[in-house]
């Protein structure tokens, strides 16, 4: 059952206190009354008050001074100001100090009820929005207290407030987007857009339209003008994720935008000027890509002003208990469940695993357990991943060379797929085999693609 809203009525006229508290009581509100601002402040510090109906003219400290003190100590409280000598200057002053509305005497009880309903509804929406923003912020938190994470947070604090370009380096699943968002939040641009582009997920023929936008009719399917990510990020931050997968032709155009802060839409002829901070990320060795001729050296040096390396989870296993607790809270809230727990033995087992998929893999395991496990306390035996982990002695217990080869090949390919975020094309390229051949092996070995 929802709690009734608590309303404090402050007025030096007993008749007004009785009439307002009576009508609000009939409407289902819990009301408290007092005649002075000093008492009102004491009451708010002890009682659960959602809304204050406050007269301007009071003995002792007046209503305006009381409002000011209320907002200093309880900024989220809703206040309706009341005056028998209303004027515009007084109303403006009260509003600037944070009053929701200003009512003039003699009071219409119908207007009071409407104003109360609106003020409480607005407070409810503000509370929901604040909780939602806080929930979203928590989801993007960088969790951990290991030395490498403390060092990472320090780098973000230093680099964040600048406009310098940053390149974030790390394996798949380490949290490169979290770092990019943290850099944006720490910058002076945090009130402006944070726009992300996954360069690996967009077909090469569409990436330029995605980045720079296009004019109507510039190519087949361009039925209307479209703004690109550079335009959408104007004044804010553009995050180029998996920049190592960007096509060479697009790299040249991005380099030009970095140098001039200008570009043209696909099919356009007008230069568009933007003010964008670039943050890039990749799980590739860009120095090796430069030697192979797949990544421009000049673009690399433009992006690589401040390099930030993210350690894989296997190098900061002491953070696993904190990460598990963090994810359990997020998913319990997300799915409307009571929080579950991992036993100490389960945490130990999680810490003994090497996590080739890094934090993303751990997050997926926790989410799966929150949804699928009927137990309130999750044991290691409940997590298939931990039961699949092999030691070298396991291979010696196999009966035939073919069985050992198949088991090793299955484990090896599965690990490579996880390392590449289950991207079959990229894994095939790393393994030096055809994509179709890898697909056949995945099917034959019974590997489940996430």
Residue pairs with C-beta under 8 A, 6 or more apart in sequence:
3 48
4 28
4 29
4 30
5 29
5 30
5 50
5 51
5 120
6 29
6 30
6 31
6 32
6 47
6 48
6 49
6 50
6 51
7 24
7 29
7 30
7 31
7 32
7 49
7 50
7 51
7 52
7 53
7 116
8 31
8 32
8 33
8 34
8 40
8 43
8 44
8 47
8 49
8 51
8 52
8 53
9 16
9 17
9 20
9 21
9 24
9 31
9 32
9 33
9 34
9 52
9 53
10 33
10 34
10 35
10 36
10 37
10 39
10 40
10 52
10 53
10 54
10 55
10 58
10 63
10 66
11 17
11 20
11 33
11 35
11 53
11 55
11 58
11 82
12 35
12 36
12 55
12 57
12 58
12 59
13 55
14 35
16 55
16 105
16 107
17 33
17 35
19 107
19 109
20 31
20 33
20 53
20 107
20 109
20 112
21 31
21 33
23 109
23 112
23 113
24 31
24 112
24 113
24 116
25 31
27 113
27 116
29 116
32 43
32 47
32 49
34 40
34 43
35 58
35 59
36 58
36 59
36 60
36 61
37 54
37 58
37 60
37 61
37 62
37 63
37 65
37 66
37 69
38 60
38 61
40 52
40 54
40 66
40 70
41 66
41 69
41 70
41 73
43 49
44 52
44 70
44 73
44 74
44 77
45 73
49 77
50 77
50 78
50 120
50 123
51 77
51 78
51 79
51 80
51 116
51 119
51 120
51 123
52 70
52 77
52 78
52 79
52 80
53 79
53 80
53 82
53 112
53 116
54 63
54 66
54 67
54 70
54 79
54 80
54 81
54 82
54 99
55 63
55 81
55 82
55 83
56 62
56 63
56 64
56 81
56 82
56 83
56 85
56 90
56 94
57 63
57 83
57 84
57 85
58 66
61 69
63 81
63 82
63 83
64 90
64 93
64 94
64 97
67 79
67 81
67 94
67 97
67 98
67 99
68 97
70 77
70 79
71 77
71 79
71 97
71 98
75 98
76 123
76 126
76 127
78 100
78 119
78 120
78 122
78 123
79 98
79 99
79 100
80 99
80 100
80 101
80 102
80 103
80 112
80 115
80 116
80 119
81 91
81 94
81 99
81 101
81 102
81 103
82 102
82 103
82 104
82 105
82 107
83 90
83 102
83 103
83 104
83 105
84 104
84 105
84 106
86 102
86 104
86 105
90 102
91 102
94 102
95 102
100 115
100 118
100 119
100 122
101 115
101 118
101 119
103 111
103 112
103 115
135 333
138 326
138 329
138 330
139 330
140 178
140 181
140 182
141 178
141 326
142 149
142 152
142 153
142 156
142 175
142 178
142 179
142 182
143 149
143 319
143 322
143 323
143 326
144 316
144 319
144 322
144 323
145 318
145 319
145 322
146 316
146 318
146 319
148 311
148 315
148 316
149 311
149 316
149 319
152 179
152 308
152 310
152 311
155 306
155 308
156 179
156 182
156 183
156 186
156 308
157 186
159 166
159 183
159 186
159 306
159 308
160 182
160 183
160 184
160 185
160 186
160 187
161 186
161 187
161 188
162 187
162 306
163 187
163 277
164 305
164 306
165 258
165 277
165 278
165 279
165 280
165 302
165 303
165 304
165 305
165 306
166 180
166 183
166 279
166 280
166 305
166 306
166 307
166 308
167 243
167 279
167 280
167 281
167 282
167 303
167 304
167 305
167 306
167 307
167 308
168 176
168 179
168 180
168 279
168 280
168 281
168 282
168 308
168 310
169 281
169 282
169 283
169 307
169 308
169 309
169 310
170 176
170 281
170 283
170 309
170 310
170 311
170 312
171 283
171 310
171 312
171 358
171 419
172 283
172 357
172 358
172 360
172 419
172 420
172 421
173 313
173 357
173 358
173 359
173 360
173 361
173 421
174 310
174 311
174 312
174 313
174 358
174 359
175 310
175 358
175 359
175 360
176 241
176 281
176 283
176 310
177 196
177 239
177 241
177 281
179 281
179 308
179 310
180 194
180 196
180 237
180 239
180 241
180 279
180 281
181 194
181 239
183 237
183 279
184 190
184 194
184 236
184 237
184 239
184 277
184 279
187 237
187 277
189 235
189 236
189 237
189 277
192 233
192 234
192 235
192 236
192 237
193 232
193 233
193 234
193 235
193 236
193 237
194 233
194 236
194 237
194 239
195 229
195 232
195 233
195 236
195 237
195 238
195 239
196 239
196 241
197 210
197 211
197 229
197 238
197 239
197 240
197 241
198 241
198 242
199 207
199 240
199 241
199 242
199 243
199 244
199 245
199 246
200 241
200 242
200 245
200 423
201 242
202 210
204 247
204 250
207 246
207 247
207 250
208 249
208 250
208 253
208 266
209 219
209 222
209 226
209 228
209 266
210 228
210 229
211 228
211 229
211 230
211 250
211 253
211 254
212 228
212 230
212 231
212 253
212 263
212 264
212 265
212 266
213 225
213 226
213 227
213 228
213 230
213 231
213 265
213 266
213 268
214 222
214 225
214 226
214 228
214 265
214 266
214 267
214 268
215 222
215 225
215 265
215 266
215 267
215 268
216 222
216 223
216 224
216 225
217 267
218 265
218 266
218 267
218 268
219 266
219 267
222 266
222 267
225 265
226 265
228 263
228 265
229 238
230 238
230 257
230 263
230 272
230 274
230 276
231 272
231 274
233 274
233 276
234 274
234 275
234 276
235 275
235 276
236 276
236 277
237 276
237 277
237 278
237 279
238 276
238 277
238 278
238 279
239 279
239 280
239 281
240 246
240 254
240 278
240 279
240 280
240 281
241 280
241 281
242 281
242 282
242 283
243 280
243 281
243 282
243 303
244 282
244 283
244 284
244 286
244 289
244 295
245 282
245 284
246 254
248 294
248 295
248 296
251 295
251 296
251 299
252 296
252 299
253 263
254 299
255 296
255 298
255 299
255 302
256 262
256 263
257 263
257 274
257 276
258 278
258 299
258 302
258 303
259 302
261 273
261 274
261 275
261 276
262 271
262 272
262 273
262 274
263 271
263 272
263 274
264 270
264 271
264 272
265 272
278 303
280 303
284 295
286 295
286 300
286 304
287 300
289 295
290 296
290 297
290 300
312 355
312 358
313 319
313 320
313 355
313 358
313 359
313 361
313 362
314 354
314 355
317 351
318 351
320 347
320 350
320 351
320 362
321 347
321 351
323 359
323 362
323 363
324 342
324 347
324 350
324 362
324 366
327 362
327 363
327 366
327 367
328 339
328 340
328 341
328 342
328 366
328 370
329 339
331 337
331 366
331 367
331 370
331 371
332 338
332 339
332 340
332 370
335 370
335 371
337 370
338 376
340 369
340 370
340 373
340 375
340 376
340 377
340 378
341 376
341 377
341 378
342 350
342 369
342 377
342 378
343 377
343 378
343 379
343 380
345 379
345 380
346 378
346 379
346 380
346 382
346 383
346 386
349 380
349 383
349 386
350 362
350 365
350 380
350 383
350 386
353 385
353 386
353 389
355 361
355 362
356 415
356 418
356 419
357 364
357 418
357 419
357 421
360 421
361 418
364 450
365 383
365 385
369 378
369 382
369 383
373 382
375 382
380 386
381 387
390 407
390 411
395 404
395 407
395 408
398 404
398 407
406 445
409 441
409 445
410 445
410 446
410 447
413 427
413 431
413 438
413 441
413 442
413 445
413 447
414 447
416 427
416 430
416 431
417 423
417 424
417 427
417 442
417 447
417 449
419 427
420 426
420 427
420 430
422 449
422 450
424 435
424 438
424 439
424 442
424 449
425 435
427 438
428 434
428 435
428 437
428 438
431 438
441 447
442 449
